[in-house]
Amino acid sequence: MEYGPGDWEGLSNAFADMFEGLGDVKSDESILEFTSFPSDVATGLSISRDGSMLANMPLHGIDSRFERVIFDERRESIRLIGPETDYTYRVPPAILRRRGRLRGLSRLWRLR
């Protein structure tokens, strides 16, 4: 799915869905933020309504501007495209493993 800052509601919903259960997610009228849990790989992503973005990964960080945000179907990466930047934020595999744990727990819950 592709969004721009002008579709803040759609972008906010897709962002929350992508990072659900993977760390701390905060959103308001001006910013969307994901921060991994302290026990996981240190990483984070912030997207502002004004088109700015900040990403932190273990070996790099980026501070830039975007016009388009593309979420991959598997909810494993986000591509942020701007006038001078084409950056893909990939959720580290160690963090993605939390989804498997969550799915397993939901299956157990249904058995009750």
Backbone as XML, in Angstrom:
<?xml version="1.0"?>
<chain id="A" units="angstrom">
  <residue number="1" name="MET">
    <atom name="N" x="0.840" y="-1.176" z="0.000"/>
    <atom name="CA" x="0.000" y="0.000" z="0.000"/>
    <atom name="C" x="0.884" y="1.238" z="0.000"/>
  </residue>
  <residue number="2" name="GLU">
    <atom name="N" x="0.458" y="2.241" z="-0.726"/>
    <atom name="CA" x="1.221" y="3.482" z="-0.828"/>
    <atom name="C" x="0.417" y="4.641" z="-0.248"/>
  </residue>
  <residue number="3" name="TYR">
    <atom name="N" x="1.114" y="5.504" z="0.498"/>
    <atom name="CA" x="0.495" y="6.665" z="1.130"/>
    <atom name="C" x="1.427" y="7.862" z="1.004"/>
  </residue>
  <residue number="4" name="GLY">
    <atom name="N" x="0.852" y="9.028" z="1.165"/>
    <atom name="CA" x="1.619" y="10.254" z="1.276"/>
    <atom name="C" x="1.235" y="10.934" z="2.570"/>
  </residue>
  <residue number="5" name="PRO">
    <atom name="N" x="1.976" y="11.959" z="2.961"/>
    <atom name="CA" x="1.639" y="12.659" z="4.203"/>
    <atom name="C" x="0.234" y="13.254" z="4.193"/>
  </residue>
  <residue number="6" name="GLY">
    <atom name="N" x="-0.319" y="13.491" z="3.005"/>
    <atom name="CA" x="-1.666" y="14.035" z="2.902"/>
    <atom name="C" x="-2.751" y="13.067" z="3.350"/>
  </residue>
  <residue number="7" name="ASP">
    <atom name="N" x="-2.459" y="11.774" z="3.326"/>
    <atom name="CA" x="-3.404" y="10.754" z="3.801"/>
    <atom name="C" x="-2.918" y="10.263" z="5.163"/>
  </residue>
  <residue number="8" name="TRP">
    <atom name="N" x="-2.927" y="11.168" z="6.128"/>
    <atom name="CA" x="-2.370" y="10.874" z="7.450"/>
    <atom name="C" x="-3.113" y="9.735" z="8.145"/>
  </residue>
  <residue number="9" name="GLU">
    <atom name="N" x="-4.427" y="9.681" z="7.991"/>
    <atom name="CA" x="-5.192" y="8.617" z="8.644"/>
    <atom name="C" x="-4.819" y="7.245" z="8.077"/>
  </residue>
  <residue number="10" name="GLY">
    <atom name="N" x="-4.774" y="7.135" z="6.760"/>
    <atom name="CA" x="-4.387" y="5.874" z="6.138"/>
    <atom name="C" x="-2.962" y="5.483" z="6.478"/>
  </residue>
  <residue number="11" name="LEU">
    <atom name="N" x="-2.063" y="6.459" z="6.434"/>
    <atom name="CA" x="-0.661" y="6.222" z="6.781"/>
    <atom name="C" x="-0.533" y="5.781" z="8.236"/>
  </residue>
  <residue number="12" name="SER">
    <atom name="N" x="-1.262" y="6.433" z="9.124"/>
    <atom name="CA" x="-1.232" y="6.087" z="10.556"/>
    <atom name="C" x="-1.721" y="4.665" z="10.796"/>
  </residue>
  <residue number="13" name="ASN">
    <atom name="N" x="-2.807" y="4.286" z="10.140"/>
    <atom name="CA" x="-3.351" y="2.934" z="10.308"/>
    <atom name="C" x="-2.390" y="1.868" z="9.790"/>
  </residue>
  <residue number="14" name="ALA">
    <atom name="N" x="-1.797" y="2.114" z="8.622"/>
    <atom name="CA" x="-0.848" y="1.150" z="8.052"/>
    <atom name="C" x="0.398" y="1.034" z="8.928"/>
  </residue>
  <residue number="15" name="PHE">
    <atom name="N" x="0.862" y="2.157" z="9.463"/>
    <atom name="CA" x="2.037" y="2.172" z="10.339"/>
    <atom name="C" x="1.755" y="1.365" z="11.604"/>
  </residue>
  <residue number="16" name="ALA">
    <atom name="N" x="0.613" y="1.603" z="12.224"/>
    <atom name="CA" x="0.246" y="0.876" z="13.448"/>
    <atom name="C" x="0.116" y="-0.618" z="13.173"/>
  </residue>
  <residue number="17" name="ASP">
    <atom name="N" x="-0.479" y="-0.977" z="12.035"/>
    <atom name="CA" x="-0.631" y="-2.385" z="11.669"/>
    <atom name="C" x="0.725" y="-3.046" z="11.444"/>
  </residue>
  <residue number="18" name="MET">
    <atom name="N" x="1.630" y="-2.344" z="10.785"/>
    <atom name="CA" x="2.945" y="-2.909" z="10.490"/>
    <atom name="C" x="3.727" y="-3.237" z="11.755"/>
  </residue>
  <residue number="19" name="PHE">
    <atom name="N" x="3.672" y="-2.343" z="12.731"/>
    <atom name="CA" x="4.516" y="-2.495" z="13.916"/>
    <atom name="C" x="3.787" y="-3.067" z="15.135"/>
  </residue>
  <residue number="20" name="GLU">
    <atom name="N" x="2.542" y="-3.475" z="14.963"/>
    <atom name="CA" x="1.780" y="-4.027" z="16.085"/>
    <atom name="C" x="2.511" y="-5.214" z="16.717"/>
  </residue>
  <residue number="21" name="GLY">
    <atom name="N" x="2.746" y="-5.136" z="18.015"/>
    <atom name="CA" x="3.380" y="-6.215" z="18.759"/>
    <atom name="C" x="4.887" y="-6.306" z="18.624"/>
  </residue>
  <residue number="22" name="LEU">
    <atom name="N" x="5.492" y="-5.409" z="17.829"/>
    <atom name="CA" x="6.936" y="-5.473" z="17.593"/>
    <atom name="C" x="7.737" y="-4.510" z="18.456"/>
  </residue>
  <residue number="23" name="GLY">
    <atom name="N" x="7.074" y="-3.590" z="19.120"/>
    <atom name="CA" x="7.756" y="-2.586" z="19.934"/>
    <atom name="C" x="6.758" y="-1.547" z="20.388"/>
  </residue>
  <residue number="24" name="ASP">
    <atom name="N" x="7.278" y="-0.397" z="20.790"/>
    <atom name="CA" x="6.411" y="0.705" z="21.211"/>
    <atom name="C" x="6.027" y="1.530" z="19.993"/>
  </residue>
  <residue number="25" name="VAL">
    <atom name="N" x="4.737" y="1.743" z="19.812"/>
    <atom name="CA" x="4.228" y="2.529" z="18.689"/>
    <atom name="C" x="3.445" y="3.702" z="19.256"/>
  </residue>
  <residue number="26" name="LYS">
    <atom name="N" x="3.791" y="4.898" z="18.797"/>
    <atom name="CA" x="3.085" y="6.104" z="19.220"/>
    <atom name="C" x="2.631" y="6.843" z="17.972"/>
  </residue>
  <residue number="27" name="SER">
    <atom name="N" x="1.451" y="7.425" z="18.055"/>
    <atom name="CA" x="0.977" y="8.227" z="16.934"/>
    <atom name="C" x="0.103" y="9.352" z="17.455"/>
  </residue>
  <residue number="28" name="ASP">
    <atom name="N" x="0.184" y="10.476" z="16.767"/>
    <atom name="CA" x="-0.704" y="11.592" z="17.054"/>
    <atom name="C" x="-0.917" y="12.356" z="15.753"/>
  </residue>
  <residue number="29" name="GLU">
    <atom name="N" x="-1.394" y="13.554" z="15.851"/>
    <atom name="CA" x="-1.724" y="14.334" z="14.656"/>
    <atom name="C" x="-0.509" y="14.791" z="13.858"/>
  </residue>
  <residue number="30" name="SER">
    <atom name="N" x="0.701" y="14.664" z="14.428"/>
    <atom name="CA" x="1.867" y="15.176" z="13.718"/>
    <atom name="C" x="2.995" y="14.172" z="13.520"/>
  </residue>
  <residue number="31" name="ILE">
    <atom name="N" x="3.004" y="13.062" z="14.266"/>
    <atom name="CA" x="4.137" y="12.137" z="14.160"/>
    <atom name="C" x="3.719" y="10.686" z="14.413"/>
  </residue>
  <residue number="32" name="LEU">
    <atom name="N" x="4.405" y="9.783" z="13.726"/>
    <atom name="CA" x="4.266" y="8.339" z="13.936"/>
    <atom name="C" x="5.634" y="7.833" z="14.364"/>
  </residue>
  <residue number="33" name="GLU">
    <atom name="N" x="5.680" y="7.052" z="15.439"/>
    <atom name="CA" x="6.962" y="6.572" z="15.941"/>
    <atom name="C" x="6.908" y="5.091" z="16.292"/>
  </residue>
  <residue number="34" name="PHE">
    <atom name="N" x="7.945" y="4.389" z="15.889"/>
    <atom name="CA" x="8.160" y="3.003" z="16.305"/>
    <atom name="C" x="9.520" y="2.935" z="16.975"/>
  </residue>
  <residue number="35" name="THR">
    <atom name="N" x="9.577" y="2.288" z="18.137"/>
    <atom name="CA" x="10.829" y="2.024" z="18.838"/>
    <atom name="C" x="10.797" y="0.570" z="19.287"/>
  </residue>
  <residue number="36" name="SER">
    <atom name="N" x="11.851" y="-0.158" z="18.990"/>
    <atom name="CA" x="11.896" y="-1.566" z="19.394"/>
    <atom name="C" x="11.920" y="-1.680" z="20.911"/>
  </residue>
  <residue number="37" name="PHE">
    <atom name="N" x="11.501" y="-2.840" z="21.408"/>
    <atom name="CA" x="11.557" y="-3.095" z="22.842"/>
    <atom name="C" x="13.018" y="-3.105" z="23.290"/>
  </residue>
  <residue number="38" name="PRO">
    <atom name="N" x="13.318" y="-2.666" z="24.514"/>
    <atom name="CA" x="14.708" y="-2.628" z="24.991"/>
    <atom name="C" x="15.428" y="-3.976" z="24.914"/>
  </residue>
  <residue number="39" name="SER">
    <atom name="N" x="14.706" y="-5.074" z="24.991"/>
    <atom name="CA" x="15.332" y="-6.398" z="24.941"/>
    <atom name="C" x="15.684" y="-6.841" z="23.517"/>
  </residue>
  <residue number="40" name="ASP">
    <atom name="N" x="15.242" y="-6.091" z="22.505"/>
    <atom name="CA" x="15.493" y="-6.434" z="21.104"/>
    <atom name="C" x="16.604" y="-5.567" z="20.518"/>
  </residue>
  <residue number="41" name="VAL">
    <atom name="N" x="16.901" y="-5.813" z="19.241"/>
    <atom name="CA" x="17.836" y="-4.979" z="18.492"/>
    <atom name="C" x="17.351" y="-3.533" z="18.579"/>
  </residue>
  <residue number="42" name="ALA">
    <atom name="N" x="18.257" y="-2.607" z="18.871"/>
    <atom name="CA" x="17.875" y="-1.193" z="18.989"/>
    <atom name="C" x="17.605" y="-0.609" z="17.605"/>
  </residue>
  <residue number="43" name="THR">
    <atom name="N" x="16.355" y="-0.243" z="17.353"/>
    <atom name="CA" x="15.978" y="0.337" z="16.070"/>
    <atom name="C" x="14.729" y="1.188" z="16.257"/>
  </residue>
  <residue number="44" name="GLY">
    <atom name="N" x="14.505" y="2.095" z="15.332"/>
    <atom name="CA" x="13.319" y="2.928" z="15.405"/>
    <atom name="C" x="13.083" y="3.675" z="14.111"/>
  </residue>
  <residue number="45" name="LEU">
    <atom name="N" x="11.865" y="4.157" z="13.958"/>
    <atom name="CA" x="11.476" y="4.914" z="12.776"/>
    <atom name="C" x="10.453" y="5.954" z="13.190"/>
  </residue>
  <residue number="46" name="SER">
    <atom name="N" x="10.675" y="7.195" z="12.755"/>
    <atom name="CA" x="9.727" y="8.289" z="12.996"/>
    <atom name="C" x="9.357" y="8.903" z="11.657"/>
  </residue>
  <residue number="47" name="ILE">
    <atom name="N" x="8.074" y="9.121" z="11.457"/>
    <atom name="CA" x="7.561" y="9.760" z="10.250"/>
    <atom name="C" x="6.701" y="10.933" z="10.695"/>
  </residue>
  <residue number="48" name="SER">
    <atom name="N" x="7.005" y="12.114" z="10.173"/>
    <atom name="CA" x="6.252" y="13.314" z="10.542"/>
    <atom name="C" x="5.298" y="13.719" z="9.438"/>
  </residue>
  <residue number="49" name="ARG">
    <atom name="N" x="4.225" y="14.325" z="9.849"/>
    <atom name="CA" x="3.207" y="14.774" z="8.900"/>
    <atom name="C" x="3.754" y="15.812" z="7.923"/>
  </residue>
  <residue number="50" name="ASP">
    <atom name="N" x="4.800" y="16.529" z="8.328"/>
    <atom name="CA" x="5.385" y="17.547" z="7.449"/>
    <atom name="C" x="6.315" y="16.945" z="6.392"/>
  </residue>
  <residue number="51" name="GLY">
    <atom name="N" x="6.458" y="15.606" z="6.391"/>
    <atom name="CA" x="7.271" y="14.946" z="5.375"/>
    <atom name="C" x="8.689" y="14.631" z="5.810"/>
  </residue>
  <residue number="52" name="SER">
    <atom name="N" x="9.006" y="14.812" z="7.072"/>
    <atom name="CA" x="10.349" y="14.455" z="7.535"/>
    <atom name="C" x="10.332" y="13.051" z="8.113"/>
  </residue>
  <residue number="53" name="MET">
    <atom name="N" x="11.495" y="12.412" z="8.075"/>
    <atom name="CA" x="11.610" y="11.064" z="8.618"/>
    <atom name="C" x="12.967" y="10.903" z="9.266"/>
  </residue>
  <residue number="54" name="LEU">
    <atom name="N" x="12.999" y="10.004" z="10.259"/>
    <atom name="CA" x="14.227" y="9.685" z="10.974"/>
    <atom name="C" x="14.211" y="8.188" z="11.225"/>
  </residue>
  <residue number="55" name="ALA">
    <atom name="N" x="15.271" y="7.500" z="10.808"/>
    <atom name="CA" x="15.369" y="6.054" z="11.013"/>
    <atom name="C" x="16.684" y="5.738" z="11.700"/>
  </residue>
  <residue number="56" name="ASN">
    <atom name="N" x="16.636" y="4.816" z="12.635"/>
    <atom name="CA" x="17.830" y="4.374" z="13.345"/>
    <atom name="C" x="17.915" y="2.863" z="13.276"/>
  </residue>
  <residue number="57" name="MET">
    <atom name="N" x="19.062" y="2.383" z="12.854"/>
    <atom name="CA" x="19.359" y="0.953" z="12.812"/>
    <atom name="C" x="20.704" y="0.760" z="13.498"/>
  </residue>
  <residue number="58" name="PRO">
    <atom name="N" x="21.069" y="-0.482" z="13.833"/>
    <atom name="CA" x="22.334" y="-0.701" z="14.540"/>
    <atom name="C" x="23.564" y="-0.116" z="13.843"/>
  </residue>
  <residue number="59" name="LEU">
    <atom name="N" x="23.621" y="-0.140" z="12.528"/>
    <atom name="CA" x="24.823" y="0.326" z="11.838"/>
    <atom name="C" x="24.646" y="1.627" z="11.069"/>
  </residue>
  <residue number="60" name="HIS">
    <atom name="N" x="23.477" y="2.235" z="11.126"/>
    <atom name="CA" x="23.289" y="3.493" z="10.411"/>
    <atom name="C" x="22.061" y="4.240" z="10.924"/>
  </residue>
  <residue number="61" name="GLY">
    <atom name="N" x="21.969" y="5.468" z="10.510"/>
    <atom name="CA" x="20.804" y="6.292" z="10.785"/>
    <atom name="C" x="20.576" y="7.188" z="9.584"/>
  </residue>
  <residue number="62" name="ILE">
    <atom name="N" x="19.374" y="7.677" z="9.421"/>
    <atom name="CA" x="19.070" y="8.570" z="8.304"/>
    <atom name="C" x="18.051" y="9.598" z="8.763"/>
  </residue>
  <residue number="63" name="ASP">
    <atom name="N" x="18.246" y="10.811" z="8.319"/>
    <atom name="CA" x="17.354" y="11.930" z="8.610"/>
    <atom name="C" x="17.091" y="12.597" z="7.271"/>
  </residue>
  <residue number="64" name="SER">
    <atom name="N" x="15.869" y="12.513" z="6.763"/>
    <atom name="CA" x="15.588" y="13.002" z="5.420"/>
    <atom name="C" x="14.128" y="13.416" z="5.294"/>
  </residue>
  <residue number="65" name="ARG">
    <atom name="N" x="13.700" y="13.645" z="4.060"/>
    <atom name="CA" x="12.323" y="14.025" z="3.775"/>
    <atom name="C" x="11.723" y="13.006" z="2.812"/>
  </residue>
  <residue number="66" name="PHE">
    <atom name="N" x="10.402" y="12.845" z="2.899"/>
    <atom name="CA" x="9.720" y="11.888" z="2.034"/>
    <atom name="C" x="8.450" y="12.501" z="1.473"/>
  </residue>
  <residue number="67" name="GLU">
    <atom name="N" x="8.005" y="11.927" z="0.359"/>
    <atom name="CA" x="6.737" y="12.316" z="-0.263"/>
    <atom name="C" x="5.802" y="11.121" z="-0.398"/>
  </residue>
  <residue number="68" name="ARG">
    <atom name="N" x="6.407" y="9.936" z="-0.438"/>
    <atom name="CA" x="5.618" y="8.706" z="-0.576"/>
    <atom name="C" x="6.131" y="7.666" z="0.404"/>
  </residue>
  <residue number="69" name="VAL">
    <atom name="N" x="5.201" y="6.871" z="0.932"/>
    <atom name="CA" x="5.532" y="5.778" z="1.841"/>
    <atom name="C" x="4.866" y="4.519" z="1.293"/>
  </residue>
  <residue number="70" name="ILE">
    <atom name="N" x="5.667" y="3.481" z="1.072"/>
    <atom name="CA" x="5.142" y="2.236" z="0.515"/>
    <atom name="C" x="5.407" y="1.109" z="1.513"/>
  </residue>
  <residue number="71" name="PHE">
    <atom name="N" x="4.331" y="0.470" z="1.967"/>
    <atom name="CA" x="4.426" y="-0.662" z="2.891"/>
    <atom name="C" x="4.396" y="-1.941" z="2.064"/>
  </residue>
  <residue number="72" name="ASP">
    <atom name="N" x="5.348" y="-2.852" z="2.319"/>
    <atom name="CA" x="5.300" y="-4.103" z="1.571"/>
    <atom name="C" x="4.185" y="-4.983" z="2.133"/>
  </residue>
  <residue number="73" name="GLU">
    <atom name="N" x="3.705" y="-5.902" z="1.319"/>
    <atom name="CA" x="2.548" y="-6.726" z="1.688"/>
    <atom name="C" x="2.802" y="-7.608" z="2.903"/>
  </residue>
  <residue number="74" name="ARG">
    <atom name="N" x="4.046" y="-8.001" z="3.120"/>
    <atom name="CA" x="4.364" y="-8.896" z="4.235"/>
    <atom name="C" x="4.588" y="-8.138" z="5.545"/>
  </residue>
  <residue number="75" name="ARG">
    <atom name="N" x="4.513" y="-6.820" z="5.496"/>
    <atom name="CA" x="4.726" y="-5.954" z="6.663"/>
    <atom name="C" x="6.124" y="-6.145" z="7.257"/>
  </residue>
  <residue number="76" name="GLU">
    <atom name="N" x="7.120" y="-6.225" z="6.366"/>
    <atom name="CA" x="8.498" y="-6.388" z="6.804"/>
    <atom name="C" x="9.370" y="-5.196" z="6.464"/>
  </residue>
  <residue number="77" name="SER">
    <atom name="N" x="8.897" y="-4.328" z="5.569"/>
    <atom name="CA" x="9.688" y="-3.152" z="5.203"/>
    <atom name="C" x="8.777" y="-1.999" z="4.789"/>
  </residue>
  <residue number="78" name="ILE">
    <atom name="N" x="9.351" y="-0.815" z="4.893"/>
    <atom name="CA" x="8.676" y="0.415" z="4.470"/>
    <atom name="C" x="9.658" y="1.165" z="3.581"/>
  </residue>
  <residue number="79" name="ARG">
    <atom name="N" x="9.204" y="1.563" z="2.420"/>
    <atom name="CA" x="10.035" y="2.346" z="1.509"/>
    <atom name="C" x="9.580" y="3.793" z="1.594"/>
  </residue>
  <residue number="80" name="LEU">
    <atom name="N" x="10.520" y="4.689" z="1.871"/>
    <atom name="CA" x="10.235" y="6.121" z="1.978"/>
    <atom name="C" x="10.944" y="6.826" z="0.826"/>
  </residue>
  <residue number="81" name="ILE">
    <atom name="N" x="10.163" y="7.477" z="-0.021"/>
    <atom name="CA" x="10.701" y="8.093" z="-1.225"/>
    <atom name="C" x="10.493" y="9.598" z="-1.154"/>
  </residue>
  <residue number="82" name="GLY">
    <atom name="N" x="11.576" y="10.333" z="-1.367"/>
    <atom name="CA" x="11.522" y="11.788" z="-1.355"/>
    <atom name="C" x="12.290" y="12.362" z="-2.523"/>
  </residue>
  <residue number="83" name="PRO">
    <atom name="N" x="12.417" y="13.692" z="-2.564"/>
    <atom name="CA" x="13.086" y="14.334" z="-3.688"/>
    <atom name="C" x="14.550" y="13.913" z="-3.840"/>
  </residue>
  <residue number="84" name="GLU">
    <atom name="N" x="15.215" y="13.623" z="-2.732"/>
    <atom name="CA" x="16.632" y="13.257" z="-2.791"/>
    <atom name="C" x="16.922" y="11.913" z="-2.135"/>
  </residue>
  <residue number="85" name="THR">
    <atom name="N" x="15.882" y="11.202" z="-1.728"/>
    <atom name="CA" x="16.080" y="9.971" z="-0.970"/>
    <atom name="C" x="15.133" y="8.875" z="-1.433"/>
  </residue>
  <residue number="86" name="ASP">
    <atom name="N" x="15.652" y="7.672" z="-1.470"/>
    <atom name="CA" x="14.839" y="6.472" z="-1.667"/>
    <atom name="C" x="15.383" y="5.473" z="-0.653"/>
  </residue>
  <residue number="87" name="TYR">
    <atom name="N" x="14.719" y="5.399" z="0.510"/>
    <atom name="CA" x="15.229" y="4.621" z="1.637"/>
    <atom name="C" x="14.238" y="3.522" z="2.001"/>
  </residue>
  <residue number="88" name="THR">
    <atom name="N" x="14.750" y="2.332" z="2.246"/>
    <atom name="CA" x="13.903" y="1.227" z="2.693"/>
    <atom name="C" x="14.285" y="0.853" z="4.114"/>
  </residue>
  <residue number="89" name="TYR">
    <atom name="N" x="13.308" y="0.961" z="5.012"/>
    <atom name="CA" x="13.493" y="0.538" z="6.402"/>
    <atom name="C" x="13.011" y="-0.897" z="6.492"/>
  </residue>
  <residue number="90" name="ARG">
    <atom name="N" x="13.903" y="-1.794" z="6.893"/>
    <atom name="CA" x="13.550" y="-3.201" z="7.053"/>
    <atom name="C" x="13.528" y="-3.548" z="8.537"/>
  </residue>
  <residue number="91" name="VAL">
    <atom name="N" x="12.451" y="-4.175" z="8.968"/>
    <atom name="CA" x="12.360" y="-4.618" z="10.358"/>
    <atom name="C" x="13.351" y="-5.775" z="10.526"/>
  </residue>
  <residue number="92" name="PRO">
    <atom name="N" x="14.243" y="-5.695" z="11.516"/>
    <atom name="CA" x="15.215" y="-6.774" z="11.715"/>
    <atom name="C" x="14.529" y="-8.124" z="11.956"/>
  </residue>
  <residue number="93" name="PRO">
    <atom name="N" x="15.099" y="-9.213" z="11.404"/>
    <atom name="CA" x="14.505" y="-10.544" z="11.576"/>
    <atom name="C" x="14.273" y="-10.924" z="13.039"/>
  </residue>
  <residue number="94" name="ALA">
    <atom name="N" x="15.175" y="-10.527" z="13.921"/>
    <atom name="CA" x="15.004" y="-10.858" z="15.344"/>
    <atom name="C" x="13.716" y="-10.257" z="15.899"/>
  </residue>
  <residue number="95" name="ILE">
    <atom name="N" x="13.333" y="-9.099" z="15.392"/>
    <atom name="CA" x="12.098" y="-8.454" z="15.846"/>
    <atom name="C" x="10.887" y="-9.087" z="15.152"/>
  </residue>
  <residue number="96" name="LEU">
    <atom name="N" x="11.034" y="-9.419" z="13.871"/>
    <atom name="CA" x="9.927" y="-10.057" z="13.146"/>
    <atom name="C" x="9.530" y="-11.391" z="13.772"/>
  </residue>
  <residue number="97" name="ARG">
    <atom name="N" x="10.456" y="-12.055" z="14.435"/>
    <atom name="CA" x="10.131" y="-13.331" z="15.087"/>
    <atom name="C" x="9.040" y="-13.165" z="16.141"/>
  </residue>
  <residue number="98" name="ARG">
    <atom name="N" x="8.872" y="-11.966" z="16.660"/>
    <atom name="CA" x="7.802" y="-11.716" z="17.633"/>
    <atom name="C" x="6.431" y="-12.017" z="17.025"/>
  </residue>
  <residue number="99" name="ARG">
    <atom name="N" x="6.277" y="-11.810" z="15.736"/>
    <atom name="CA" x="4.993" y="-12.104" z="15.083"/>
    <atom name="C" x="4.656" y="-13.575" z="15.181"/>
  </residue>
  <residue number="100" name="GLY">
    <atom name="N" x="5.628" y="-14.437" z="14.996"/>
    <atom name="CA" x="5.396" y="-15.872" z="15.119"/>
    <atom name="C" x="4.962" y="-16.238" z="16.520"/>
  </residue>
  <residue number="101" name="ARG">
    <atom name="N" x="5.589" y="-15.603" z="17.506"/>
    <atom name="CA" x="5.212" y="-15.857" z="18.892"/>
    <atom name="C" x="3.800" y="-15.381" z="19.147"/>
  </residue>
  <residue number="102" name="LEU">
    <atom name="N" x="3.444" y="-14.235" z="18.599"/>
    <atom name="CA" x="2.099" y="-13.703" z="18.807"/>
    <atom name="C" x="1.059" y="-14.588" z="18.133"/>
  </residue>
  <residue number="103" name="ARG">
    <atom name="N" x="1.365" y="-15.068" z="16.933"/>
    <atom name="CA" x="0.428" y="-15.952" z="16.239"/>
    <atom name="C" x="0.220" y="-17.230" z="17.031"/>
  </residue>
  <residue number="104" name="GLY">
    <atom name="N" x="1.297" y="-17.777" z="17.557"/>
    <atom name="CA" x="1.192" y="-18.994" z="18.354"/>
    <atom name="C" x="0.328" y="-18.788" z="19.577"/>
  </residue>
  <residue number="105" name="LEU">
    <atom name="N" x="0.479" y="-17.659" z="20.229"/>
    <atom name="CA" x="-0.329" y="-17.366" z="21.407"/>
    <atom name="C" x="-1.793" y="-17.205" z="21.038"/>
  </residue>
  <residue number="106" name="SER">
    <atom name="N" x="-2.059" y="-16.582" z="19.896"/>
    <atom name="CA" x="-3.460" y="-16.397" z="19.506"/>
    <atom name="C" x="-4.112" y="-17.741" z="19.196"/>
  </residue>
  <residue number="107" name="ARG">
    <atom name="N" x="-3.336" y="-18.688" z="18.635"/>
    <atom name="CA" x="-3.894" y="-20.020" z="18.386"/>
    <atom name="C" x="-4.250" y="-20.705" z="19.695"/>
  </residue>
  <residue number="108" name="LEU">
    <atom name="N" x="-3.388" y="-20.577" z="20.682"/>
    <atom name="CA" x="-3.674" y="-21.166" z="21.988"/>
    <atom name="C" x="-4.910" y="-20.533" z="22.607"/>
  </residue>
  <residue number="109" name="TRP">
    <atom name="N" x="-5.046" y="-19.240" z="22.445"/>
    <atom name="CA" x="-6.189" y="-18.529" z="23.016"/>
    <atom name="C" x="-7.491" y="-19.057" z="22.422"/>
  </residue>
  <residue number="110" name="ARG">
    <atom name="N" x="-7.504" y="-19.335" z="21.105"/>
    <atom name="CA" x="-8.720" y="-19.843" z="20.449"/>
    <atom name="C" x="-9.088" y="-21.235" z="20.951"/>
  </residue>
  <residue number="111" name="LEU">
    <atom name="N" x="-8.100" y="-22.005" z="21.401"/>
    <atom name="CA" x="-8.381" y="-23.356" z="21.873"/>
    <atom name="C" x="-9.117" y="-23.366" z="23.201"/>
  </residue>
  <residue number="112" name="ARG">
    <atom name="N" x="-9.078" y="-22.289" z="23.922"/>
    <atom name="CA" x="-9.717" y="-22.229" z="25.244"/>
    <atom name="C" x="-11.208" y="-22.243" z="25.153"/>
  </residue>
</chain>
